[in-house]
Amino acid sequence: MNSKISIQPTRMKGMNPAISTDIKNKFLKYQLHSLIGVFIGYMCYYIVRNNFVLSTPYLAEKLELSKTQIGLLTSSLLITYGCSKGAMSILADKANPRYFMALGLILCIIINILMGFSTSFYLFVGLVILLGIFQGMGVGPSIITVGYWYPRSQRGRASTTWNVSHNLGGGIVAPIVGASLAYFGSEQWEFSTYVVPSFFALVGVFLVLCFVKRRPAEENLPTVEEMYNEETVNTKLKTHVVEKPENMNAFQIFYKFVVKNPNSWFLVGVDIFTYMVRFGMLTWIPLYLLKEKGLTKADMGAAFMIFEWAAIPSTLIAGWLIDKFFRGKIMYLPMICMTIVFFCVFGYMNSDSIFPLFFSLLSLVV
């Protein structure tokens, strides 16, 4: 009889005592399920995105694409993805996060399968642009789900946990593609690099549909603010602004609290320089390690996986450090990390054997 009450006593800490234990248990169950769902879903988004990077040596070798053409393809994908991420997140805020995320993943899978049968450079350009657009459908539902199910006191850790998914998915695609190439042979590289990862991502679609929940109110549960006795965003804003946020339209809120906020632009700057290093290295790791450093494809795949997976512990540590030491001073941690990355890049450039290269990539966990 008391089994339900004792399931998660620690997780119930801070919850509204006026709400029944059954409702709390249901809320915590859906909370965890939703985090698992967006974690798996976003991991699969990266499986059907980073696989393109692993295909670049074959695009250069089999389709005889130049490095300039490969650079154009990857730039088209990433720039389109960046633009789409903002636009799709706005749309996701009005949609059911479960179906929105699943739909985007299905569309990414379809594009990947089409890429597996494409031989024209210009067709590839069109497909990677579409892939970038649909990849933008993964972030919004994830952030919205975490925001609706986790209180502000837990949101940092929940977001950090979710953020690990892109490193896990981005790294696991290397052994998936490597095993497929070993089994089917390099003659079937299109199938191994595009189609096989798509099958794994398809499993993710079903798990997203099974686990991700709608907003708490739509599941007949109290809102996260009611469950944890927190102020709503609108109530909190009323103490800091003259004009009530509910009297402002979406554009006015965006312009007043984002565009005119200097901290937003500092964050944009940090993200730009961080992703220049990250995606610059990620995009060219396969070709650079194969052509310039003379590594085998197996060693290249291992280095690619380490580059992604090495970031997992540091991501979790960063979330803990921010909660523990950098509350209200979040920008200090990225500044420290970017300084360390600056020196790590030189180690990566000047390494000739696999072990110093692995160490340099591992150092980039920051």
N, C-alpha and C positions, 0 to 999 in steps of 0.2 A: 504493500500500500504506500510505503514511503519511498519507493524506488524512484518515482518521478521527482520527488522533492530533493533527493540527494544526488541527482544526476550531475549537476554542474553548479554547486554552491559557490565556487570561486567566481565563476563567470556572472553570477547573479549580483555580485557586489556592486553597489551603486544604483541598482534598479529601483524603480518606484515601489515602495512597500505596499501601496494601496492596490497594486495590480496582483491578481491571483497567480499562484505558482504555475498552474497549467498554462496560462497565457504566456508567462515568462519562458517556460520550457519550449513552447511552440515558437516563440520569437527567437530564442537562441538557436533552435534547430534550423529554422529558416535562414537565420543570419549566417550560420556556418555553411549551410548548403549553398547559399548564394555566393559566398566567397569562393568556395570550391568550384562552383560553376564558372564564374568569370576567370578564375585562375586557369582552369583547363582550357576554356575557350580562347583566352589571349595567348596561352602557350601554343595552341594550334595555329593561331594567326601567324606566329613567327615561324612555325614549321613550313607553312606555305608562302613564306616571304624570304627567309634566309636560304632556302633551297636554290633560289635564283643565283645567289652569290656563288654557291658551290658549283653551279653549272657554267660559270664564266670561262674556266679553262677549256671546256668542251666547245663553247661558242667560238672561242678563239681558234681552236684546233680543227674542229669538224666543219664549222660554217665559215671559217676563215674571216672572222670579224676582227677588225683592228682594235687596239686598246682605246682609241678615240671613240669608236662605235660602242664598245662595252661601257665606257665612261658615260656616254650619252644615254644608254639604256638605264644604268643604275641611277643617274641623276634624274631622269624622267620619273622613275619609280619613287625616289625619295622626296622630290619636290612635290609631286602630285600627292603623295601620302601626307606630307606636312600640311598642305592646304586642305586636303580632305578631312584630316583629323579635327580641325576647328569647325568646319561646316557640318560634318556628320555628328559631332558632339552636340551641336545645337538641335539637330533633328532628333537625336537619341533622347534628349530631355523630354520630348513630347510623345515618345513611343514606348512600347513595352520593351524593356531592356533584354528580356529573354529572346524574343523573336527578332529584334533588331540585330543583336549579336550573332544569332544563328544564321540569319539571312546573309549578313556580310561574309561570314565564313563559307557558306555555300557558294557564293559568287566568286570568292577567292579560289575555291577548289575548281570551279568550272574554268576559270581563266588559266589555272595551272595545267589542267588537262589539255586545253587548247594550245598552250605553249609547247606541250610535249609533241605536238604534231605540226609545229611551225618551222619553216626553214628560211623565211624572208626576214631581212633586217627590219624593214618598215612595218611588217606585221608584228614583229616583236615589240617595236616601239609602241604601237597601239595597244598591245596586250599588257605591257608593263604599266602604261598609264592607267588602264582600267584596273589593274591589280592595285596600284597605289590608291585609287579612289575607294575601292572596296575595303582595302586594309584600314582605312580611316574609320570604318564602322565598328572597330573593336574596342577603342579606347573609351569613347563616351559611355556606353552601357556599363563598362567596368567601374568607372569613377562614380557614375550615378548610383549604381548598386551599393558600392561601399558607403557612399554618402547617406543613402536612405536607411541602411541597416546598421551602421556603426555610429556611436556617439562621438563627439569631438575628442573626448578623452582617449578613445581607442582607435580613432581614424588613422593616426600616423602609423601604428603598427599594422593595421589591416591593409593600408595602402602599400606599405613596404612589403608585406607578404605577397600581395597581388603582383607587385612590381617584379618579384623574382620570376614570375611566369615567363616573361619575355626572354630572360637569360636561359631558363631551362629549355624552352622551346627552340630558341635560337641555337643552342648548343646541341640538343639531341638530334637535330636534323642531320648533323655530320655523320654519326654512326648509322643512321637510317639510310642515308644515301650511299655511304661506304659499303654497307652490307648488301644493298641492292646491286651496286656495281660489281661486287665480288660474285654475286649469284648469277646475275643476268649478263655480265660482261660489258665492257665499255662500248660495244657496238649498239647496245640498247640504253645509251646514256640518257636519252630523252625520257624514257619510261622510268628509269631509276631516279632521276633528279626532279622530275615534275609529277609524274603520275603516282608513284609509290608514296611520297609524302602526302599526297592528296587523300589517299585512303586512310592514313592515320588521322588527318584533320577531320575526315568525315565522322570518325568515332567521336571526335570532340563536339561536333554539331549535336549529336544525340545526347551527350552528357550536359551540354548547355541547356537543352530543352528540358532535361530531367531535373537539373539542380537549381538553376537561376530562378528566383522568385520575383514576383511583381513588387511594387512598393508596399510597405507594411499595411497601409490603409486599404489597399486593394485585396489584401489577404485577410481582411477583417481583424487586423491587429492594431494596437496603438502605434502612433508615430514614434520614431526613435527619440524625439524630444520628450514626449509623454512618458516613454518607457524609462528614460534615464534622468528625468527632471531637469532637462536642459532648456535654455531659452531658444526660441526659434530664431532663424537668421533675421527675419524681419524685425522681431523685438529687439535683437541685439543692435541692428543697424539704426533703429530709432533713437538710441542714446548717443549716436555719433553724427547723424546727419540732420539737416533742417527739413529737407523734403522727404516725406514718407516713401519708402521703396515701392509700396503697393500702388502708389500714384504715378509711378514711372514705368514707361514701356521698356522692353528688353534692350533696345538700342541706347536709351538714356542711361540705364543701369550700366551697360557695358562701357559707354563713353566716360561716365562719371567715376566709376569705381575701378576700371581697368585701364583704359587709355590714358586718363589723367593721373594715374597713380604711378609715380616714378619707380616704386618697387617692382611693378610689373615689368618695366623695361630693363631693370637690372637682371631680373630672372630670365627674360628673353635673351639678354646678352650671354649669360652663363650657359643657357641651353644651346645657343648657336655654337659657341666655341667648344662645348663638351661634345656635341654631336658631330662637329667637324672632325674631331680626333677619332671619335668612336666609329662613325660610319665611313670615314676616310680609310681607316685601317681595316674595318670589316669588309668593305667592298673589294679591296685590293689584296687581302691576305692570300687567297688561293693563287692568283697569278704571280704575286710577288715572291711567295715562298717556293713556288715551283720553278719559275723562270730565273729569278735572281739569286736565290739561296740554294737551289738545287735539291730541295727536299722531295721525297717521294709523295705520292698522293695520299698514302696512309698517314704519313707524318703531318702533312698539311691539314688533313681532316682532324687529327688529334689537336694540333695547334689551334684550329678554328674553334673546336669544342672547348678547349681550355680558356680561350679568350672570353667566351660567353659564360661558362660556368664559374670561372674564378670570381666573377662579379657577384655571385649569389651571397656568400658570407658577408662581403662588405656592404651589400645592400641592406641586409638585416642589421648589421652593426650600425650602419648610418642611421637607421630608424631609431635604434636605441640611444645613440649619441645625441640625436636631435631632441628626443624626449627628455634626456637626462641633463645635457649640458648646454644645448643651443636653443632653448625655448625663447622665442622672440628675436633670436640672432641666427636664423637658419642659414643666411648667406655666408657666414664664416666657414662652415664646413666645406661647401663647394670650392671656396677660394683656396683652402688648404689642399684639397684633393687635386685641383687643377695644377697647383705648383708641383706636386709629386708626379703627376702625369707628364708634365713638361720634361722632366729628367728621364722618365721611363721610355719616352719615345726615342731618345737618342740611343738607349741601350738596344732597342728593337732594330734601329737602322744599322748599327755597327756590329751586329751579331752574325756569325757565319755558320755556327753549328746549331743543332736542334735544341740543346739544353739551355744555352744562353737565350735563345729565342723564346723558349717556353717560360724562362724566368722573367723576361721582359714583358711577355704577354700577361703572365701571372701578376706582375707588379701593377699592371693597368687595372687591377680590381678596384682601385680607388676611383 
